[in-house]
């Protein structure tokens, strides 16, 4: 699943917590509810870490709780870390909910600042 992504991010995150590694393992084992519970605690402890919000949103989406995935993915997208992956995931959840215009806006939000964005966004 996304374990490699979570582990890669953890190498560069000064706010890394061993709980994040545990959550990544739970996600890999498809124990999404347990991972979400652990990540809720992490986001409460360190609300400024966008990667934690993104992982929480992805865990909730994997559980099928799309509405519950929206807020954490939006927080991750709008975080100081500027996580294009989170914006993309937020857009995918919005699209799955039939909110297509909002999905497009979320998916292109962070792309506009990147050098190759003209190829992606136009």
C-alpha positions as CSV (number, residue, x, y, z in Angstrom):
1,X,0.0,0.0,0.0
2,X,1.4,3.4,0.9
3,X,3.8,2.1,3.6
4,X,6.8,3.1,1.4
5,X,5.5,6.6,1.2
6,X,5.0,6.9,4.9
7,X,8.4,5.5,5.7
8,X,10.1,7.7,3.1
9,X,8.4,10.8,4.6
10,X,9.5,9.7,8.1
11,X,13.1,9.9,7.2
12,X,12.9,13.7,6.7
13,X,10.3,14.7,9.3
14,X,11.9,16.2,12.4
15,X,8.6,15.6,14.2
16,X,8.8,11.9,13.5
17,X,7.2,9.8,16.2
18,X,7.5,6.0,16.6
19,X,3.7,6.0,16.7
20,X,3.8,7.1,13.0
21,X,5.8,3.9,12.2
22,X,3.3,1.8,14.1
23,X,0.5,3.5,12.1
24,X,2.3,2.8,8.9
25,X,2.5,-0.9,9.8
26,X,-1.2,-1.0,10.7
27,X,-2.0,0.6,7.3
28,X,0.0,-2.0,5.5
29,X,-1.9,-4.7,7.4
30,X,-5.1,-3.1,6.3
31,X,-6.1,-2.4,9.9
32,X,-7.4,1.0,9.0
33,X,-9.5,1.7,12.1
34,X,-6.6,1.1,14.4
35,X,-4.3,3.2,12.3
36,X,-6.8,6.0,12.3
37,X,-7.1,5.9,16.1
38,X,-3.3,6.1,16.5
39,X,-3.1,8.9,13.9
40,X,-5.8,10.9,15.7
41,X,-3.6,10.9,18.8
42,X,-0.6,12.0,16.8
43,X,-2.5,14.9,15.1
44,X,-3.7,16.0,18.5
45,X,-0.1,15.9,19.9
46,X,1.5,17.6,16.9
47,X,-1.3,19.4,14.9
48,X,1.3,21.1,12.7
49,X,2.6,18.0,11.0
50,X,0.9,17.7,7.7
51,X,2.1,14.1,7.0
52,X,0.1,12.9,10.1
53,X,-3.0,14.6,8.8
54,X,-2.5,13.1,5.4
55,X,-2.0,9.6,6.8
56,X,-5.2,10.0,8.9
57,X,-7.2,11.1,5.9
58,X,-5.9,8.2,3.9
59,X,-6.7,5.7,6.7
60,X,-10.3,7.0,6.9
61,X,-10.7,6.9,3.2
62,X,-9.5,3.3,3.1
63,X,-12.1,2.5,5.8
64,X,-14.7,3.8,3.4
65,X,-15.4,6.8,5.6
66,X,-15.0,9.4,2.8
67,X,-16.7,12.3,4.6
68,X,-14.4,11.7,7.7
69,X,-11.4,11.7,5.4
70,X,-12.1,15.2,4.0
71,X,-11.0,17.4,6.9
72,X,-7.7,15.7,7.6
73,X,-6.8,15.7,3.9
74,X,-7.7,19.4,3.6
75,X,-5.6,20.2,6.7
76,X,-2.6,18.3,5.2
77,X,-3.1,20.0,1.8
78,X,-3.2,23.5,3.5
79,X,-0.4,22.7,5.9
80,X,2.9,24.6,6.0
81,X,4.6,21.5,4.6
82,X,2.7,22.1,1.2
83,X,2.0,18.4,0.4
84,X,0.9,18.0,-3.2
85,X,0.1,14.4,-2.4
86,X,-2.4,15.4,0.2
87,X,-4.1,17.8,-2.2
88,X,-4.3,15.1,-4.8
89,X,-5.8,12.6,-2.2
90,X,-8.2,15.3,-1.0
91,X,-9.3,15.8,-4.6
92,X,-9.8,12.1,-5.1
93,X,-12.1,11.9,-2.1
94,X,-14.1,14.9,-3.2
95,X,-14.4,13.3,-6.7
96,X,-15.6,10.0,-5.2
97,X,-18.3,12.0,-3.3
98,X,-19.4,13.6,-6.6
99,X,-18.0,17.1,-5.8
100,X,-16.1,17.5,-9.0
101,X,-15.5,21.2,-9.1
102,X,-14.1,21.2,-5.6
103,X,-12.0,18.1,-6.5
104,X,-10.4,19.9,-9.4
105,X,-9.6,22.9,-7.3
106,X,-8.0,20.7,-4.6
107,X,-6.0,18.6,-7.1
108,X,-4.5,21.7,-8.8
109,X,-4.0,23.8,-5.6
110,X,-0.4,23.0,-5.0
111,X,0.6,22.2,-8.6
112,X,0.5,25.8,-9.6
113,X,3.7,26.6,-7.7
114,X,5.8,23.9,-9.3
115,X,8.0,24.5,-12.4
116,X,6.5,21.8,-14.4
117,X,2.9,22.7,-13.4
118,X,2.2,24.2,-16.9
119,X,2.3,20.7,-18.3
120,X,-0.1,19.4,-15.5
121,X,-2.5,22.3,-15.0
122,X,-2.2,24.4,-18.2
